[in-house]
């Protein structure tokens, strides 16, 4: 089970996006909850592009800023969530990108695991 940190739960999704891309710009890869490595290909103001172990035949995938903001808004409304509960609220474009999305949110300190 995860939640937004005490700092990020009150920040706007746009501020959270900026925090994420600034942090990720200095990394080569991130690790998912299930220990899948996502290699960061490009991080810019509009999207985060990555490749993942055994995902899409090694092709690059992206999370667009608008989709990220929508996901952050929806997840923050839940207070506590998992990748399973996120299935119900994420639109189809992000539904199958829950692993990379959660990896980004955890790596950047936007969400934290509940103890």
N, CA, C and O atoms as a printed pandas DataFrame, in Angstrom:
     atom_number atom_name residue_name chain_id  residue_number  x_coord  y_coord  z_coord
0              1         N          UNK        A               1    0.855   -1.172    0.000
1              2        CA          UNK        A               1    0.000    0.000    0.000
2              3         C          UNK        A               1    0.905    1.240    0.000
3              4         O          UNK        A               1    1.931    1.276    0.678
4              5         N          UNK        A               2    0.505    2.242   -0.765
5              6        CA          UNK        A               2    1.293    3.461   -0.936
6              7         C          UNK        A               2    0.441    4.692   -0.667
7              8         O          UNK        A               2   -0.788    4.639   -0.682
8              9         N          UNK        A               3    1.127    5.797   -0.423
9             10        CA          UNK        A               3    0.460    7.083   -0.242
10            11         C          UNK        A               3    1.411    8.189   -0.706
11            12         O          UNK        A               3    2.621    7.981   -0.793
12            13         N          UNK        A               4    0.857    9.350   -0.998
13            14        CA          UNK        A               4    1.697   10.507   -1.297
14            15         C          UNK        A               4    2.365   10.945   -0.004
15            16         O          UNK        A               4    1.787   10.801    1.073
16            17         N          UNK        A               5    3.573   11.474   -0.100
17            18        CA          UNK        A               5    4.279   11.926    1.099
18            19         C          UNK        A               5    3.555   13.138    1.678
19            20         O          UNK        A               5    2.717   13.753    1.018
20            21         N          UNK        A               6    3.892   13.466    2.911
21            22        CA          UNK        A               6    3.252   14.613    3.551
22            23         C          UNK        A               6    3.527   15.901    2.780
23            24         O          UNK        A               6    2.720   16.830    2.820
24            25         N          UNK        A               7    4.643   15.963    2.088
25            26        CA          UNK        A               7    4.961   17.156    1.290
26            27         C          UNK        A               7    4.184   17.160   -0.020
27            28         O          UNK        A               7    3.579   18.170   -0.380
28            29         N          UNK        A               8    4.195   16.040   -0.733
29            30        CA          UNK        A               8    3.597   16.032   -2.080
30            31         C          UNK        A               8    2.081   15.941   -2.076
31            32         O          UNK        A               8    1.452   16.309   -3.068
32            33         N          UNK        A               9    1.471   15.467   -1.002
33            34        CA          UNK        A               9    0.015   15.348   -1.010
34            35         C          UNK        A               9   -0.688   16.702   -1.124
35            36         O          UNK        A               9   -1.851   16.771   -1.522
36            37         N          UNK        A              10    0.014   17.763   -0.776
37            38        CA          UNK        A              10   -0.585   19.097   -0.865
38            39         C          UNK        A              10   -0.050   19.922   -2.032
39            40         O          UNK        A              10   -0.406   21.090   -2.188
40            41         N          UNK        A              11    0.807   19.312   -2.851
41            42        CA          UNK        A              11    1.342   20.025   -4.004
42            43         C          UNK        A              11    0.465   19.786   -5.230
43            44         O          UNK        A              11   -0.214   18.765   -5.340
44            45         N          UNK        A              12    0.494   20.739   -6.136
45            46        CA          UNK        A              12   -0.279   20.583   -7.368
46            47         C          UNK        A              12    0.377   19.508   -8.236
47            48         O          UNK        A              12    1.584   19.288   -8.140
48            49         N          UNK        A              13   -0.405   18.844   -9.076
49            50        CA          UNK        A              13    0.161   17.843   -9.980
50            51         C          UNK        A              13    1.243   18.423  -10.895
51            52         O          UNK        A              13    2.181   17.717  -11.265
52            53         N          UNK        A              14    1.122   19.684  -11.257
53            54        CA          UNK        A              14    2.125   20.327  -12.110
54            55         C          UNK        A              14    3.460   20.468  -11.376
55            56         O          UNK        A              14    4.517   20.255  -11.969
56            57         N          UNK        A              15    3.418   20.821  -10.101
57            58        CA          UNK        A              15    4.633   20.922   -9.286
58            59         C          UNK        A              15    5.251   19.530   -9.120
59            60         O          UNK        A              15    6.473   19.383   -9.172
60            61         N          UNK        A              16    4.423   18.526   -8.925
61            62        CA          UNK        A              16    4.900   17.150   -8.793
62            63         C          UNK        A              16    5.569   16.694  -10.090
63            64         O          UNK        A              16    6.601   16.026  -10.041
64            65         N          UNK        A              17    5.003   17.041  -11.249
65            66        CA          UNK        A              17    5.621   16.708  -12.537
66            67         C          UNK        A              17    7.017   17.336  -12.632
67            68         O          UNK        A              17    7.983   16.672  -13.007
68            69         N          UNK        A              18    7.106   18.609  -12.289
69            70        CA          UNK        A              18    8.403   19.292  -12.355
70            71         C          UNK        A              18    9.424   18.625  -11.431
71            72         O          UNK        A              18   10.587   18.456  -11.798
72            73         N          UNK        A              19    8.984   18.253  -10.249
73            74        CA          UNK        A              19    9.871   17.558   -9.309
74            75         C          UNK        A              19   10.351   16.249   -9.928
75            76         O          UNK        A              19   11.534   15.917   -9.844
76            77         N          UNK        A              20    9.445   15.516  -10.541
77            78        CA          UNK        A              20    9.791   14.223  -11.136
78            79         C          UNK        A              20   10.810   14.374  -12.253
79            80         O          UNK        A              20   11.819   13.669  -12.269
80            81         N          UNK        A              21   10.562   15.281  -13.184
81            82        CA          UNK        A              21   11.479   15.372  -14.326
82            83         C          UNK        A              21   12.843   15.926  -13.916
83            84         O          UNK        A              21   13.861   15.552  -14.497
84            85         N          UNK        A              22   12.871   16.806  -12.930
85            86        CA          UNK        A              22   14.168   17.327  -12.450
86            87         C          UNK        A              22   14.987   16.213  -11.807
87            88         O          UNK        A              22   16.198   16.132  -12.010
88            89         N          UNK        A              23   14.341   15.377  -11.050
89            90        CA          UNK        A              23   15.033   14.266  -10.385
90            91         C          UNK        A              23   15.488   13.224  -11.416
91            92         O          UNK        A              23   16.633   12.773  -11.379
92            93         N          UNK        A              24   14.604   12.851  -12.319
93            94        CA          UNK        A              24   14.909   11.804  -13.294
94            95         C          UNK        A              24   15.962   12.218  -14.311
95            96         O          UNK        A              24   16.639   11.363  -14.881
96            97         N          UNK        A              25   16.107   13.502  -14.543
97            98        CA          UNK        A              25   17.072   13.992  -15.535
98            99         C          UNK        A              25   18.497   13.564  -15.209
99           100         O          UNK        A              25   19.346   13.527  -16.100
100          101         N          UNK        A              26   18.770   13.244  -13.964
101          102        CA          UNK        A              26   20.120   12.870  -13.542
102          103         C          UNK        A              26   20.320   11.356  -13.433
103          104         O          UNK        A              26   21.391   10.895  -13.038
104          105         N          UNK        A              27   19.288   10.586  -13.784
105          106        CA          UNK        A              27   19.367    9.134  -13.645
106          107         C          UNK        A              27   19.407    8.437  -15.000
107          108         O          UNK        A              27   18.922    8.968  -15.999
108          109         N          UNK        A              28   19.980    7.263  -15.020
109          110        CA          UNK        A              28   19.984    6.442  -16.231
110          111         C          UNK        A              28   18.867    5.410  -16.205
111          112         O          UNK        A              28   18.347    5.025  -17.252
112          113         N          UNK        A              29   18.496    4.958  -15.000
113          114        CA          UNK        A              29   17.455    3.937  -14.886
114          115         C          UNK        A              29   16.767    4.046  -13.532
115          116         O          UNK        A              29   17.264    4.686  -12.605
116          117         N          UNK        A              30   15.605    3.398  -13.449
117          118        CA          UNK        A              30   14.851    3.327  -12.199
118          119         C          UNK        A              30   14.364    1.893  -12.035
119          120         O          UNK        A              30   14.300    1.140  -13.007
120          121         N          UNK        A              31   14.023    1.519  -10.818
121          122        CA          UNK        A              31   13.617    0.160  -10.501
122          123         C          UNK        A              31   12.155    0.145  -10.062
123          124         O          UNK        A              31   11.728    0.972   -9.256
124          125         N          UNK        A              32   11.396   -0.808  -10.601
125          126        CA          UNK        A              32    9.980   -0.898  -10.257
126          127         C          UNK        A              32    9.791   -1.627   -8.932
127          128         O          UNK        A              32   10.744   -2.136   -8.343
128          129         N          UNK        A              33    8.560   -1.666   -8.483
129          130        CA          UNK        A              33    8.188   -2.373   -7.262
130          131         C          UNK        A              33    8.569   -3.844   -7.367
131          132         O          UNK        A              33    8.983   -4.458   -6.383
132          133         N          UNK        A              34    8.425   -4.409   -8.572
133          134        CA          UNK        A              34    8.729   -5.828   -8.801
134          135         C          UNK        A              34   10.154   -6.043   -9.289
135          136         O          UNK        A              34   10.483   -7.091   -9.845
136          137         N          UNK        A              35   10.997   -5.032   -9.072
137          138        CA          UNK        A              35   12.424   -5.094   -9.404
138          139         C          UNK        A              35   12.708   -5.177  -10.905
139          140         O          UNK        A              35   13.714   -5.755  -11.317
140          141         N          UNK        A              36   11.832   -4.606  -11.711
141          142        CA          UNK        A              36   12.068   -4.475  -13.142
142          143         C          UNK        A              36   12.816   -3.166  -13.362
143          144         O          UNK        A              36   12.439   -2.133  -12.809
144          145         N          UNK        A              37   13.867   -3.205  -14.164
145          146        CA          UNK        A              37   14.639   -2.006  -14.457
146          147         C          UNK        A              37   14.068   -1.311  -15.681
147          148         O          UNK        A              37   13.858   -1.934  -16.722
148          149         N          UNK        A              38   13.821   -0.028  -15.548
149          150        CA          UNK        A              38   13.398    0.814  -16.662
150          151         C          UNK        A              38   14.541    1.765  -16.974
151          152         O          UNK        A              38   14.966    2.546  -16.121
152          153         N          UNK        A              39   15.032    1.692  -18.200
153          154        CA          UNK        A              39   16.098    2.573  -18.643
154          155         C          UNK        A              39   15.484    3.857  -19.172
155          156         O          UNK        A              39   14.634    3.825  -20.062
156          157         N          UNK        A              40   15.907    4.965  -18.636
157          158        CA          UNK        A              40   15.381    6.260  -19.059
158          159         C          UNK        A              40   16.067    6.677  -20.350
159          160         O          UNK        A              40   17.292    6.792  -20.399
160          161         N          UNK        A              41   15.288    6.901  -21.384
161          162        CA          UNK        A              41   15.802    7.265  -22.698
162          163         C          UNK        A              41   15.817    8.780  -22.871
163          164         O          UNK        A              41   16.777    9.351  -23.388
164          165         N          UNK        A              42   14.733    9.419  -22.428
165          166        CA          UNK        A              42   14.611   10.869  -22.570
166          167         C          UNK        A              42   13.653   11.384  -21.504
167          168         O          UNK        A              42   12.581   10.817  -21.291
168          169         N          UNK        A              43   14.045   12.447  -20.847
169          170        CA          UNK        A              43   13.193   13.112  -19.864
170          171         C          UNK        A              43   13.158   14.574  -20.253
171          172         O          UNK        A              43   14.192   15.242  -20.276
172          173         N          UNK        A              44   11.961   15.077  -20.561
173          174        CA          UNK        A              44   11.846   16.492  -20.920
174          175         C          UNK        A              44   10.543   17.061  -20.367
175          176         O          UNK        A              44    9.818   16.372  -19.651
176          177         N          UNK        A              45   10.251   18.287  -20.689
177          178        CA          UNK        A              45    9.088   18.981  -20.127
178          179         C          UNK        A              45    7.762   18.367  -20.546
179          180         O          UNK        A              45    6.741   18.616  -19.905
180          181         N          UNK        A              46    7.755   17.567  -21.614
181          182        CA          UNK        A              46    6.504   17.019  -22.137
182          183         C          UNK        A              46    6.286   15.542  -21.860
183          184         O          UNK        A              46    5.144   15.083  -21.828
184          185         N          UNK        A              47    7.379   14.778  -21.656
185          186        CA          UNK        A              47    7.223   13.336  -21.465
186          187         C          UNK        A              47    8.464   12.705  -20.856
187          188         O          UNK        A              47    9.555   13.274  -20.849
188          189         N          UNK        A              48    8.238   11.490  -20.342
189          190        CA          UNK        A              48    9.319   10.646  -19.852
190          191         C          UNK        A              48    9.303    9.408  -20.745
191          192         O          UNK        A              48    8.302    8.695  -20.813
192          193         N          UNK        A              49   10.422    9.160  -21.430
193          194        CA          UNK        A              49   10.518    8.027  -22.337
194          195         C          UNK        A              49   11.488    7.011  -21.750
195          196         O          UNK        A              49   12.538    7.378  -21.223
196          197         N          UNK        A              50   11.134    5.738  -21.843
197          198        CA          UNK        A              50   11.909    4.671  -21.214
198          199         C          UNK        A              50   11.771    3.372  -22.002
199          200         O          UNK        A              50   10.905    3.238  -22.867
200          201         N          UNK        A              51   12.633    2.434  -21.688
201          202        CA          UNK        A              51   12.489    1.049  -22.136
202          203         C          UNK        A              51   12.541    0.192  -20.882
203          204         O          UNK        A              51   13.138    0.576  -19.876
204          205         N          UNK        A              52   11.909   -0.970  -20.955
205          206        CA          UNK        A              52   11.884   -1.840  -19.789
206          207         C          UNK        A              52   12.265   -3.258  -20.120
207          208         O          UNK        A              52   12.112   -3.713  -21.254
208          209         N          UNK        A              53   12.767   -3.958  -19.112
209          210        CA          UNK        A              53   13.081   -5.369  -19.270
210          211         C          UNK        A              53   11.821   -6.107  -19.736
211          212         O          UNK        A              53   10.793   -6.092  -19.059
212          213         N          UNK        A              54   11.918   -6.734  -20.871
213          214        CA          UNK        A              54   10.818   -7.565  -21.400
214          215         C          UNK        A              54    9.517   -6.802  -21.621
215          216         O          UNK        A              54    8.447   -7.400  -21.515
216          217         N          UNK        A              55    9.565   -5.523  -21.919
217          218        CA          UNK        A              55    8.361   -4.740  -22.206
218          219         C          UNK        A              55    8.361   -4.341  -23.668
219          220         O          UNK        A              55    9.358   -3.825  -24.174
220          221         N          UNK        A              56    7.274   -4.571  -24.335
221          222        CA          UNK        A              56    7.067   -4.096  -25.706
222          223         C          UNK        A              56    8.214   -4.463  -26.646
223          224         O          UNK        A              56    8.553   -3.694  -27.545
224          225         N          UNK        A              57    8.796   -5.610  -26.444
225          226        CA          UNK        A              57    9.879   -6.043  -27.316
226          227         C          UNK        A              57   11.076   -5.110  -27.329
227          228         O          UNK        A              57   11.793   -5.038  -28.326
228          229         N          UNK        A              58   11.298   -4.402  -26.243
229          230        CA          UNK        A              58   12.430   -3.488  -26.155
230          231         C          UNK        A              58   12.198   -2.123  -26.787
231          232         O          UNK        A              58   13.094   -1.280  -26.802
232          233         N          UNK        A              59   10.993   -1.907  -27.309
233          234        CA          UNK        A              59   10.677   -0.597  -27.898
234          235         C          UNK        A              59   10.496    0.438  -26.788
235          236         O          UNK        A              59   10.148    0.109  -25.654
236          237         N          UNK        A              60   10.741    1.690  -27.148
237          238        CA          UNK        A              60   10.555    2.755  -26.166
238          239         C          UNK        A              60    9.074    3.003  -25.928
239          240         O          UNK        A              60    8.243    2.815  -26.816
240          241         N          UNK        A              61    8.765    3.428  -24.713
241          242        CA          UNK        A              61    7.420    3.829  -24.321
242          243         C          UNK        A              61    7.538    5.175  -23.628
243          244         O          UNK        A              61    8.613    5.551  -23.159
244          245         N          UNK        A              62    6.434    5.894  -23.566
245          246        CA          UNK        A              62    6.448    7.214  -22.938
246          247         C          UNK        A              62    5.265    7.392  -22.003
247          248         O          UNK        A              62    4.199    6.803  -22.186
248          249         N          UNK        A              63    5.487    8.215  -21.007
249          250        CA          UNK        A              63    4.400    8.726  -20.174
250          251         C          UNK        A              63    4.352   10.224  -20.445
251          252         O          UNK        A              63    5.298   10.954  -20.147
252          253         N          UNK        A              64    3.254   10.661  -21.004
253          254        CA          UNK        A              64    3.065   12.067  -21.343
254          255         C          UNK        A              64    2.768   12.880  -20.084
255          256         O          UNK        A              64    2.188   12.364  -19.129
256          257         N          UNK        A              65    3.158   14.121  -20.089
257          258        CA          UNK        A              65    2.903   15.027  -18.956
258          259         C          UNK        A              65    1.424   15.062  -18.605
259          260         O          UNK        A              65    1.072   14.974  -17.428
260          261         N          UNK        A              66    0.559   15.189  -19.587
261          262        CA          UNK        A              66   -0.884   15.285  -19.315
262          263         C          UNK        A              66   -1.412   14.017  -18.652
263          264         O          UNK        A              66   -2.244   14.091  -17.747
264          265         N          UNK        A              67   -0.935   12.851  -19.094
265          266        CA          UNK        A              67   -1.368   11.586  -18.490
266          267         C          UNK        A              67   -0.825   11.444  -17.068
267          268         O          UNK        A              67   -1.523   10.959  -16.177
268          269         N          UNK        A              68    0.413   11.866  -16.862
269          270        CA          UNK        A              68    1.019   11.826  -15.532
270          271         C          UNK        A              68    0.215   12.696  -14.566
271          272         O          UNK        A              68   -0.105   12.268  -13.457
272          273         N          UNK        A              69   -0.103   13.895  -14.983
273          274        CA          UNK        A              69   -0.860   14.824  -14.135
274          275         C          UNK        A              69   -2.234   14.255  -13.792
275          276         O          UNK        A              69   -2.692   14.361  -12.655
276          277         N          UNK        A              70   -2.881   13.657  -14.775
277          278        CA          UNK        A              70   -4.192   13.047  -14.526
278          279         C          UNK        A              70   -4.073   11.885  -13.541
279          280         O          UNK        A              70   -4.912   11.733  -12.654
280          281         N          UNK        A              71   -3.031   11.069  -13.697
281          282        CA          UNK        A              71   -2.827    9.935  -12.794
282          283         C          UNK        A              71   -2.541   10.400  -11.373
283          284         O          UNK        A              71   -3.087    9.847  -10.418
284          285         N          UNK        A              72   -1.691   11.409  -11.227
285          286        CA          UNK        A              72   -1.362   11.943   -9.904
286          287         C          UNK        A              72   -2.620   12.492   -9.228
287          288         O          UNK        A              72   -2.838   12.267   -8.037
288          289         N          UNK        A              73   -3.427   13.196   -9.975
289          290        CA          UNK        A              73   -4.679   13.746   -9.437
290          291         C          UNK        A              73   -5.590   12.624   -8.942
291          292         O          UNK        A              73   -6.145   12.703   -7.846
292          293         N          UNK        A              74   -5.738   11.586   -9.754
293          294        CA          UNK        A              74   -6.615   10.463   -9.397
294          295         C          UNK        A              74   -6.077    9.670   -8.210
295          296         O          UNK        A              74   -6.834    9.325   -7.303
296          297         N          UNK        A              75   -4.788    9.381   -8.207
297          298        CA          UNK        A              75   -4.197    8.617   -7.111
298          299         C          UNK        A              75   -4.229    9.393   -5.804
299          300         O          UNK        A              75   -4.498    8.819   -4.749
300          301         N          UNK        A              76   -3.963   10.674   -5.860
301          302        CA          UNK        A              76   -3.957   11.491   -4.647
302          303         C          UNK        A              76   -5.344   11.543   -4.005
303          304         O          UNK        A              76   -5.457   11.679   -2.787
304          305         N          UNK        A              77   -6.384   11.435   -4.806
305          306        CA          UNK        A              77   -7.747   11.434   -4.275
306          307         C          UNK        A              77   -8.044   10.155   -3.484
307          308         O          UNK        A              77   -8.931   10.148   -2.630
308          309         N          UNK        A              78   -7.309    9.082   -3.762
309          310        CA          UNK        A              78   -7.532    7.811   -3.063
310          311         C          UNK        A              78   -6.929    7.767   -1.669
311          312         O          UNK        A              78   -7.365    6.980   -0.829
312          313         N          UNK        A              79   -5.944    8.594   -1.418
313          314        CA          UNK        A              79   -5.195    8.627   -0.157
314          315         C          UNK        A              79   -4.237    7.443   -0.055
315          316         O          UNK        A              79   -3.026    7.659    0.004
316          317         N          UNK        A              80   -4.726    6.195   -0.030
317          318        CA          UNK        A              80   -3.890    4.996   -0.006
318          319         C          UNK        A              80   -4.237    4.160   -1.226
319          320         O          UNK        A              80   -5.407    4.063   -1.598
320          321         N          UNK        A              81   -3.230    3.553   -1.856
321          322        CA          UNK        A              81   -3.495    2.829   -3.092
322          323         C          UNK        A              81   -2.406    1.795   -3.351
323          324         O          UNK        A              81   -1.335    1.832   -2.745
324          325         N          UNK        A              82   -2.698    0.885   -4.251
325          326        CA          UNK        A              82   -1.750   -0.111   -4.744
326          327         C          UNK        A              82   -1.823   -0.091   -6.266
327          328         O          UNK        A              82   -2.655    0.609   -6.845
328          329         N          UNK        A              83   -0.955   -0.855   -6.908
329          330        CA          UNK        A              83   -1.060   -0.934   -8.368
330          331         C          UNK        A              83   -2.387   -1.568   -8.760
331          332         O          UNK        A              83   -2.938   -1.257   -9.816
332          333         N          UNK        A              84   -2.907   -2.461   -7.911
333          334        CA          UNK        A              84   -4.194   -3.102   -8.199
334          335         C          UNK        A              84   -5.345   -2.108   -8.082
335          336         O          UNK        A              84   -6.212   -2.077   -8.955
336          337         N          UNK        A              85   -5.375   -1.304   -7.038
337          338        CA          UNK        A              85   -6.469   -0.334   -6.899
338          339         C          UNK        A              85   -6.335    0.773   -7.932
339          340         O          UNK        A              85   -7.326    1.398   -8.306
340          341         N          UNK        A              86   -5.118    1.017   -8.391
341          342        CA          UNK        A              86   -4.906    2.036   -9.419
342          343         C          UNK        A              86   -5.525    1.617  -10.750
343          344         O          UNK        A              86   -5.883    2.467  -11.565
344          345         N          UNK        A              87   -5.652    0.312  -10.970
345          346        CA          UNK        A              87   -6.263   -0.190  -12.212
346          347         C          UNK        A              87   -7.628    0.444  -12.453
347          348         O          UNK        A              87   -7.988    0.766  -13.586
348          349         N          UNK        A              88   -8.365    0.612  -11.390
349          350        CA          UNK        A              88   -9.742    1.081  -11.485
350          351         C          UNK        A              88   -9.861    2.553  -11.865
351          352         O          UNK        A              88  -10.899    2.980  -12.370
352          353         N          UNK        A              89   -8.813    3.326  -11.627
353          354        CA          UNK        A              89   -8.937    4.763  -11.861
354          355         C          UNK        A              89   -8.082    5.307  -12.994
355          356         O          UNK        A              89   -8.314    6.417  -13.474
356          357         N          UNK        A              90   -7.096    4.533  -13.423
357          358        CA          UNK        A              90   -6.221    5.027  -14.483
358          359         C          UNK        A              90   -6.837    4.764  -15.844
359          360         O          UNK        A              90   -7.360    3.680  -16.101
360          361         N          UNK        A              91   -6.772    5.759  -16.710
361          362        CA          UNK        A              91   -7.324    5.557  -18.043
362          363         C          UNK        A              91   -6.447    4.572  -18.805
363          364         O          UNK        A              91   -5.308    4.311  -18.417
364          365         N          UNK        A              92   -6.977    4.040  -19.869
365          366        CA          UNK        A              92   -6.342    2.926  -20.569
366          367         C          UNK        A              92   -4.909    3.193  -20.985
367          368         O          UNK        A              92   -4.095    2.269  -20.982
368          369         N          UNK        A              93   -4.572    4.421  -21.342
369          370        CA          UNK        A              93   -3.206    4.708  -21.785
370          371         C          UNK        A              93   -2.186    4.480  -20.663
371          372         O          UNK        A              93   -1.043    4.119  -20.942
372          373         N          UNK        A              94   -2.570    4.680  -19.429
373          374        CA          UNK        A              94   -1.662    4.456  -18.302
374          375         C          UNK        A              94   -1.933    3.148  -17.568
375          376         O          UNK        A              94   -1.124    2.720  -16.745
376          377         N          UNK        A              95   -3.044    2.524  -17.853
377          378        CA          UNK        A              95   -3.400    1.277  -17.174
378          379         C          UNK        A              95   -2.265    0.258  -17.265
379          380         O          UNK        A              95   -1.882   -0.336  -16.257
380          381         N          UNK        A              96   -1.729    0.055  -18.468
381          382        CA          UNK        A              96   -0.664   -0.933  -18.627
382          383         C          UNK        A              96    0.725   -0.358  -18.352
383          384         O          UNK        A              96    1.726   -1.056  -18.508
384          385         N          UNK        A              97    0.790    0.903  -17.947
385          386        CA          UNK        A              97    2.064    1.532  -17.592
386          387         C          UNK        A              97    2.154    1.793  -16.091
387          388         O          UNK        A              97    2.920    2.647  -15.643
388          389         N          UNK        A              98    1.362    1.047  -15.319
389          390        CA          UNK        A              98    1.370    1.249  -13.870
390          391         C          UNK        A              98    2.747    0.979  -13.268
391          392         O          UNK        A              98    3.182    1.699  -12.369
392          393         N          UNK        A              99    3.436   -0.053  -13.759
393          394        CA          UNK        A              99    4.765   -0.381  -13.235
394          395         C          UNK        A              99    5.737    0.777  -13.381
395          396         O          UNK        A              99    6.327    1.210  -12.391
396          397         N          UNK        A             100    5.919    1.293  -14.604
397          398        CA          UNK        A             100    6.811    2.441  -14.761
398          399         C          UNK        A             100    6.332    3.681  -14.002
399          400         O          UNK        A             100    7.144    4.420  -13.446
400          401         N          UNK        A             101    5.031    3.909  -13.979
401          402        CA          UNK        A             101    4.494    5.066  -13.267
402          403         C          UNK        A             101    4.835    4.991  -11.785
403          404         O          UNK        A             101    5.316    5.966  -11.209
404          405         N          UNK        A             102    4.589    3.835  -11.162
405          406        CA          UNK        A             102    4.902    3.682   -9.739
406          407         C          UNK        A             102    6.401    3.769   -9.507
407          408         O          UNK        A             102    6.833    4.312   -8.491
408          409         N          UNK        A             103    7.209    3.243  -10.435
409          410        CA          UNK        A             103    8.668    3.351  -10.310
410          411         C          UNK        A             103    9.091    4.817  -10.284
411          412         O          UNK        A             103    9.931    5.211   -9.475
412          413         N          UNK        A             104    8.513    5.613  -11.163
413          414        CA          UNK        A             104    8.814    7.053  -11.201
414          415         C          UNK        A             104    8.394    7.725   -9.896
415          416         O          UNK        A             104    9.165    8.483   -9.307
416          417         N          UNK        A             105    7.175    7.445   -9.450
417          418        CA          UNK        A             105    6.658    8.082   -8.242
418          419         C          UNK        A             105    7.480    7.723   -6.999
419          420         O          UNK        A             105    7.716    8.573   -6.140
420          421         N          UNK        A             106    7.913    6.470   -6.909
421          422        CA          UNK        A             106    8.737    6.046   -5.768
422          423         C          UNK        A             106   10.150    6.600   -5.848
423          424         O          UNK        A             106   10.674    7.122   -4.864
424          425         N          UNK        A             107   10.758    6.487   -7.005
425          426        CA          UNK        A             107   12.149    6.942   -7.177
426          427         C          UNK        A             107   12.302    8.423   -6.872
427          428         O          UNK        A             107   13.320    8.846   -6.324
428          429         N          UNK        A             108   11.311    9.199   -7.220
429          430        CA          UNK        A             108   11.390   10.648   -7.051
430          431         C          UNK        A             108   10.887   11.117   -5.683
431          432         O          UNK        A             108   10.884   12.315   -5.401
432          433         N          UNK        A             109   10.465   10.181   -4.840
433          434        CA          UNK        A             109   10.015   10.534   -3.495
434          435         C          UNK        A             109    8.643   11.176   -3.458
435          436         O          UNK        A             109    8.303   11.864   -2.496
436          437         N          UNK        A             110    7.856   10.959   -4.494
437          438        CA          UNK        A             110    6.509   11.532   -4.546
438          439         C          UNK        A             110    5.542   10.698   -3.722
439          440         O          UNK        A             110    4.669   11.234   -3.040
440          441         N          UNK        A             111    5.707    9.370   -3.792
441          442        CA          UNK        A             111    4.908    8.477   -2.953
442          443         C          UNK        A             111    5.841    7.680   -2.069
443          444         O          UNK        A             111    7.047    7.609   -2.304
444          445         N          UNK        A             112    5.247    7.077   -1.036
445          446        CA          UNK        A             112    6.011    6.244   -0.123
446          447         C          UNK        A             112    5.186    5.022    0.241
447          448         O          UNK        A             112    3.956    5.039    0.197
448          449         N          UNK        A             113    5.888    3.974    0.596
449          450        CA          UNK        A             113    5.224    2.738    1.008
450          451         C          UNK        A             113    4.754    2.904    2.448
451          452         O          UNK        A             113    5.494    3.393    3.302
452          453         N          UNK        A             114    3.518    2.493    2.708
453          454        CA          UNK        A             114    3.008    2.535    4.083
454          455         C          UNK        A             114    3.639    1.399    4.881
455          456         O          UNK        A             114    3.869    0.307    4.359
456          457         N          UNK        A             115    3.905    1.665    6.110
457          458        CA          UNK        A             115    4.529    0.644    6.969
458          459         C          UNK        A             115    3.491   -0.094    7.752
459          460         O          UNK        A             115    3.824   -0.989    8.529
